[in-house]
Amino acid sequence: MENVKVTVETKENCVRALDVEVPHDEVTKELDKLFDEAKRMAEVPGFRPGRVPRRVLEKRFGKQLRKQAIDSAVAQSCDEALKSHGLSALHEPDIQDVKFEGTDPLKYRAVIEISPRVLELGEYKGLTLERPVREVRDRDIDQVLENTRAAHAVYVPRDAKPASDGDLLVIDYEGLLDGKPFQGNKGESVTLLLGGRGFFKEFHESLRGLIPESETDVTVKFPEDHDRRDLAGQEIVFHVKVKEVKERVLPALDDAFAKEVGSGDTLDDLRKQVREQLVAADKRRAESALKDAALRMVVEKSKFELPKTAVDHIAEDVFRERVNELHAAGISDTVVSEREEELRKRCAEEAEFMLKAACVEQEIATKEGLIVADEEIEQAKAELKESGIKGETVDEYFNAPDLRERYRWRMLRRKALDLVIEAARIKDVPVSDEDVSVQAPREQGGAAPETGQ
């Protein structure tokens, strides 16, 4: 379209308002095309196809075709207006105040949100950073070995010894409400870890000290917010029979155990392997903490313009993820609801930082002329396959153009952050036991490529 006039008004939070004027002739040209098409296609009684007069078409289809012409002119001119001003909308423009009367030009306002951007990039070279360093000690190795023994424990039946916390019980139970059965009131050969999670606390309290073939009655008061509304707030009497009591037995910490769980032949070999894994894990944690500190430092020194809808969308995703984590940890819906306002506030802050961090890394990459070549993508594919991920899974991921570009984007962000770290002044700072927790090392591989940016 020719001679389209555009005025751009800058509003806060990446909102732009475009006031657009399209010459009257441009709209009438579009309307003429639509009438020509209607003339060829329309079937009007009393007229042969292609011979329907314009006045008849205007009477039958004029209002509809006029609207189509205006909509088409708005769509074309808005697209051209955005391109001419170097703007990219995050979503469909909000078209407002459309006016087209008489011989006046077509006028409307298009409100858009543009991508987040860095208004002022903070200093990112020569930062002074502290890297947390922790020494692996013998007691750390001992803790990992004990955790590994616990993971390989077996449960063996014992006959007359009373059940205590840590034992595994096999039970049958039947519950009655006011002396009557209800849906789902029975369970057979159900396992219960005494003193652990699962079942009501009244079960654990009543079953301690019992031996196989013992029977007892347990009264349970269901909570008011229980998922089963028919049972919420009710007292249920369960008759429980203990069928088996199994005692946990840990394997001996010896060469045979070391050979089973490790890659060496002796316990000394296993201890050495655990030490190496702990050192590597501590190094990864230290580097992760260093990069996080660097990124936060640059973000704090930078200025941004962020679209509210993008922040809200990310915050909602983060909130759902945190709720799922709380549920997995055994936190009830009631407790989550009580904490929802505080949780949403923290998620919003986290979402804002995530968006700012992405902007900073992109800006650094652009300023430094960083790129991720196709050869680097292919190398990343090879490394993922070597890590243990199925080749077909990796190929399928990278053969999808959008996912391949997301991965390239993540690699570019890592490059930008690596540049910041390489240019920083780094001081190693010892940290105490309270600063990090010792965990059993995980197996290598198994994680699929991330799909988010």
C-alpha positions in Angstrom: 0.0 0.0 0.0 1.2 3.5 -0.8 1.2 6.8 1.2 0.2 5.1 4.4 0.9 7.5 7.4 2.0 6.0 10.7 2.6 7.7 14.1 4.1 5.5 16.9 3.5 6.3 20.5 5.7 4.7 23.1 4.0 3.5 26.2 5.4 1.6 29.2 6.1 -2.1 29.5 7.0 -2.5 25.8 3.6 -1.3 24.7 3.5 0.7 21.4 0.4 2.4 19.9 0.4 2.9 16.2 -2.0 5.5 14.7 -2.4 4.6 11.0 -4.0 6.4 8.1 -4.7 4.6 4.8 -5.6 6.7 1.8 -9.2 6.4 0.8 -8.2 5.2 -2.7 -6.3 2.3 -1.3 -9.4 1.0 0.4 -11.6 1.5 -2.6 -9.1 -0.4 -4.8 -9.4 -3.4 -2.4 -13.2 -3.0 -2.4 -13.3 -2.9 -6.2 -11.3 -6.2 -6.3 -13.8 -7.8 -4.0 -16.8 -6.7 -6.2 -15.0 -8.0 -9.3 -14.6 -11.3 -7.7 -18.2 -11.3 -6.4 -19.4 -10.5 -10.0 -17.6 -13.6 -11.4 -18.8 -15.9 -8.6 -22.2 -14.7 -7.4 -25.3 -16.5 -8.5 -28.2 -14.1 -8.5 -31.7 -15.1 -9.9 -32.5 -13.3 -13.1 -28.8 -12.7 -14.1 -26.2 -14.8 -15.8 -22.9 -15.5 -14.0 -20.6 -12.6 -14.6 -23.4 -10.3 -15.7 -24.7 -9.1 -12.3 -24.7 -5.3 -12.1 -22.7 -3.6 -9.5 -25.7 -1.9 -8.0 -27.3 -5.3 -7.4 -24.2 -6.7 -5.9 -23.9 -3.6 -3.6 -27.5 -4.1 -2.4 -27.0 -7.8 -1.7 -23.3 -8.0 -0.6 -22.2 -4.4 -0.1 -22.1 -4.3 3.7 -20.2 -7.6 3.9 -17.7 -6.7 1.1 -17.1 -3.3 2.6 -16.2 -4.9 5.9 -13.9 -7.4 4.1 -12.1 -4.5 2.3 -11.6 -2.6 5.5 -10.3 -5.7 7.4 -7.9 -6.5 4.5 -6.6 -2.9 4.3 -6.1 -2.8 8.1 -4.2 -6.2 8.0 -1.9 -5.2 5.1 -1.2 -1.6 6.3 -0.6 -2.7 9.9 1.9 -5.4 8.8 3.7 -2.8 6.6 3.7 -0.2 9.4 5.3 -2.6 11.8 8.0 -3.6 9.3 8.7 0.0 8.3 9.4 0.9 12.0 11.3 -2.2 12.8 8.7 -3.5 15.3 7.9 -7.1 16.0 4.7 -7.8 17.9 4.6 -10.6 20.5 1.0 -11.4 19.7 -1.7 -10.2 17.3 -2.2 -6.4 17.4 -5.2 -5.0 19.2 -7.0 -3.0 16.5 -9.0 -0.1 17.9 -11.2 2.9 16.8 -11.5 1.9 13.1 -13.1 4.7 11.1 -13.8 4.9 7.3 -16.4 7.4 6.3 -17.2 9.3 3.1 -14.0 10.2 1.3 -11.9 10.4 4.4 -8.9 8.0 4.8 -9.2 4.8 6.8 -8.0 5.5 10.3 -7.3 3.1 13.2 -5.1 2.5 16.2 -3.0 -0.7 16.6 -1.8 -1.5 20.1 1.0 -4.1 20.3 3.6 -5.5 22.8 7.1 -5.8 21.5 9.8 -8.2 22.7 11.7 -7.4 26.0 14.8 -5.3 25.5 17.8 -3.9 27.3 17.7 -0.2 27.5 21.1 0.1 29.1 23.5 -2.8 29.5 25.5 -2.8 32.7 29.3 -3.5 32.7 29.9 -7.2 32.1 33.7 -7.3 31.8 36.2 -7.2 34.6 33.6 -8.2 37.3 35.0 -9.2 40.7 33.4 -12.5 41.7 33.8 -15.1 44.4 33.7 -18.8 43.7 32.6 -21.0 46.6 35.2 -23.8 47.1 34.6 -26.8 49.4 37.0 -29.5 50.4 35.8 -33.1 50.2 36.5 -35.0 53.4 36.4 -38.6 54.6 33.1 -38.1 56.4 31.5 -36.9 53.1 32.5 -40.1 51.5 31.3 -42.1 54.5 27.9 -40.4 54.2 27.6 -41.3 50.5 28.6 -44.9 51.2 25.9 -45.2 53.9 23.3 -43.7 51.5 24.3 -46.2 48.9 24.0 -49.1 51.4 20.6 -47.8 52.4 19.6 -47.8 48.7 20.6 -51.5 48.4 19.0 -52.6 51.6 16.7 -55.7 51.5 13.7 -56.5 53.7 13.7 -60.0 55.3 10.7 -61.5 57.2 11.0 -61.9 61.0 8.6 -63.9 63.0 8.0 -62.9 66.6 9.9 -59.7 67.1 7.6 -56.7 67.5 7.4 -54.2 64.7 9.3 -50.9 65.0 9.9 -47.9 62.9 11.8 -48.7 59.7 10.2 -52.1 59.4 8.1 -53.0 56.3 4.6 -54.3 57.2 2.3 -56.3 54.9 -1.3 -55.7 56.1 -4.9 -56.3 55.2 -7.5 -53.8 56.3 -11.2 -53.1 56.2 -12.8 -49.8 57.2 -16.3 -49.1 58.4 -18.2 -45.8 58.6 -21.0 -46.0 61.2 -20.6 -49.8 61.1 -21.1 -49.9 57.3 -18.6 -50.5 54.4 -17.9 -47.7 51.9 -16.3 -47.5 48.5 -12.6 -48.3 48.6 -12.8 -49.5 52.3 -10.7 -52.6 51.8 -7.0 -53.3 51.1 -5.2 -56.6 50.8 -1.5 -57.3 51.1 -0.7 -53.6 51.3 2.8 -52.6 52.3 3.4 -49.9 54.9 6.8 -48.5 56.0 6.3 -48.1 59.7 7.2 -44.5 60.7 7.4 -43.4 57.1 5.0 -41.6 54.8 1.7 -43.0 53.7 -1.4 -43.9 55.6 -2.7 -42.0 58.6 -0.5 -41.4 61.7 -3.0 -43.4 63.7 -2.1 -46.5 61.6 1.6 -46.2 62.5 0.9 -45.5 66.2 -1.4 -48.6 66.4 0.8 -51.0 64.5 4.0 -50.4 66.5 4.9 -53.4 68.6 2.7 -55.9 66.8 3.9 -59.2 65.4 2.8 -61.2 62.4 -0.8 -62.5 62.5 -1.7 -59.8 65.0 -5.0 -57.9 64.6 -6.1 -54.6 65.9 -8.7 -51.8 65.3 -7.6 -48.3 64.3 -9.9 -45.3 64.5 -9.1 -42.5 62.1 -10.6 -39.0 61.9 -10.5 -37.9 58.3 -9.5 -34.2 57.8 -12.2 -31.7 56.8 -10.4 -31.0 53.5 -10.0 -34.6 52.5 -10.4 -35.3 48.7 -13.2 -37.8 49.4 -16.0 -35.4 50.4 -18.2 -38.3 51.6 -15.4 -39.2 54.2 -14.2 -35.7 55.1 -14.5 -35.0 58.8 -15.8 -38.6 59.5 -14.4 -41.1 62.0 -13.6 -44.4 60.3 -12.8 -47.6 62.2 -10.4 -49.9 60.4 -9.8 -53.5 61.3 -6.2 -54.3 60.5 -4.4 -57.7 60.3 -0.6 -57.7 60.2 0.4 -60.5 57.7 4.2 -60.0 57.7 6.8 -57.9 59.4 10.0 -57.4 57.4 13.2 -56.0 58.9 15.5 -53.9 56.8 19.0 -55.4 56.4 21.9 -53.3 55.1 24.6 -55.0 53.0 28.1 -55.3 54.5 30.4 -52.5 53.5 33.1 -54.7 52.0 34.9 -55.5 48.8 32.0 -57.6 47.5 29.6 -54.7 47.9 32.1 -52.3 46.4 32.4 -54.5 43.3 28.6 -54.7 43.0 28.0 -50.9 43.1 31.2 -49.5 41.7 33.6 -49.9 38.8 36.5 -51.3 40.9 37.3 -54.4 42.8 37.8 -53.2 46.3 36.3 -50.9 48.9 39.3 -48.5 48.5 38.5 -48.3 44.8 34.9 -47.4 45.6 36.0 -44.7 48.1 38.3 -43.2 45.4 35.5 -43.3 42.9 33.1 -41.6 45.3 35.7 -38.9 46.1 36.2 -38.1 42.4 32.5 -37.9 41.9 32.0 -35.6 44.9 34.9 -33.4 43.7 33.3 -33.1 40.3 29.9 -32.4 41.7 31.3 -29.7 44.0 33.1 -28.1 41.0 29.9 -28.1 39.0 28.0 -26.5 41.9 30.8 -23.9 42.3 30.8 -23.0 38.6 27.0 -22.8 38.6 27.0 -20.5 41.7 29.7 -18.3 40.0 27.7 -17.9 36.8 24.5 -17.1 38.7 26.3 -14.4 40.7 27.8 -12.9 37.6 24.5 -12.9 35.7 22.7 -11.3 38.7 25.4 -8.7 38.9 25.0 -7.7 35.3 21.2 -7.7 35.5 21.3 -5.5 38.6 23.4 -2.9 36.7 21.3 -3.0 33.6 18.0 -1.2 32.7 15.2 -3.0 30.9 11.8 -2.7 29.2 9.7 -5.8 29.8 6.3 -6.7 28.4 3.9 -7.4 31.2 2.1 -10.2 29.5 5.4 -12.1 28.9 6.3 -11.7 32.6 2.9 -12.9 33.7 3.0 -15.9 31.3 6.4 -17.0 32.6 5.3 -16.4 36.2 2.3 -18.6 35.7 4.4 -21.4 34.3 6.8 -21.1 37.3 3.9 -21.1 39.7 2.5 -24.3 38.3 5.9 -25.9 38.5 6.4 -24.9 42.2 2.9 -26.1 43.1 3.7 -29.5 41.5 7.0 -29.6 43.5 5.1 -28.9 46.7 2.5 -31.6 46.0 5.3 -34.0 45.3 6.8 -33.2 48.7 3.5 -34.0 50.4 2.2 -30.5 50.9 -1.6 -30.4 50.8 -3.7 -28.2 48.6 -4.9 -26.4 51.8 -1.4 -25.4 52.7 -0.6 -24.4 49.1 -3.7 -22.2 49.0 -2.7 -20.5 52.3 0.7 -19.7 50.8 -0.5 -18.8 47.3 -0.2 -15.1 47.5 3.4 -15.2 48.8 4.3 -18.0 46.3 2.9 -16.1 43.4 4.9 -13.0 44.4 8.1 -15.0 44.5 7.3 -16.6 41.1 6.7 -13.2 39.6 10.1 -12.0 40.8 11.7 -15.2 39.4 10.0 -14.8 36.1 11.2 -11.2 35.8 14.7 -12.2 36.5 14.6 -15.0 34.0 13.4 -12.6 31.3 16.0 -10.0 32.2 18.8 -12.7 32.2 17.8 -13.8 28.7 17.8 -10.2 27.5 21.3 -9.5 29.0 22.8 -12.6 27.5 21.3 -11.9 24.1 22.5 -8.3 24.3 26.1 -9.4 25.2 26.0 -11.9 22.3 25.0 -9.3 19.9 27.5 -6.7 21.1 30.3 -9.2 21.0 29.3 -10.7 17.6 28.9 -14.2 19.1 27.3 -16.9 16.9 26.6 -20.6 17.1 27.7 -22.3 13.9 26.0 -25.4 12.5 29.3 -27.3 13.2 28.8 -26.5 16.9 25.2 -27.8 16.8 26.4 -31.0 15.3 29.1 -31.4 17.9 26.5 -30.9 20.6 24.4 -33.6 19.0 27.3 -36.0 19.1 28.0 -35.2 22.8 24.4 -35.9 23.7 24.5 -39.2 22.0 27.8 -40.1 23.7 26.2 -39.2 27.1 23.8 -42.1 26.7 20.7 -40.6 25.0 19.3 -42.6 22.2 20.5 -41.4 18.8 17.0 -41.5 17.3 15.8 -39.2 20.1 18.6 -36.7 19.6 18.1 -36.7 15.8 14.3 -36.3 16.1 14.8 -33.3 18.4 17.4 -31.5 16.2 15.5 -32.3 13.0 12.6 -30.1 14.2 13.7 -26.6 13.0 12.1 -24.7 16.0 13.7 -27.0 18.6 17.1 -26.9 16.8 16.9 -23.1 16.9 16.0 -23.1 20.6 19.0 -25.2 21.3 21.2 -22.8 19.3 19.7 -19.9 21.3 20.6 -21.6 24.6 24.1 -22.4 23.4 24.5 -18.7 22.4 23.4 -17.6 25.9 26.0 -19.9 27.4 28.6 -18.5 25.2 27.7 -15.0 26.3 27.9 -15.9 30.0 31.2 -17.8 29.5 32.6 -14.6 28.1 31.6 -12.7 31.2 33.3 -15.4 33.4 36.5 -15.4 31.3 36.8 -11.6 31.7 36.1 -11.6 35.4 38.5 -11.4 38.4 37.7 -14.5 40.4 38.6 -15.3 44.0 38.1 -18.7 45.5 36.3 -18.6 48.9 36.1 -21.7 51.2 32.6 -22.6 52.3 31.3 -24.6 55.2 29.2 -27.7 55.4 26.1 -25.7 55.9 26.5 -24.0 52.5 26.2 -27.2 50.5 24.7 -30.6 51.0 26.5 -33.8 50.2 24.5 -36.0 47.9 25.1 -39.4 46.3 26.5 -38.8 42.8 24.1 -39.5 39.9 24.6 -41.7 36.9 25.8 -39.9 33.8 23.4 -39.3 30.9 19.7 -39.9 30.7 18.5 -36.3 30.4 16.8 -35.3 27.2 17.7 -31.9 25.6 15.8 -29.0 27.1 13.1 -27.5 24.9 12.8 -24.1 26.5 14.8 -21.0 25.9 
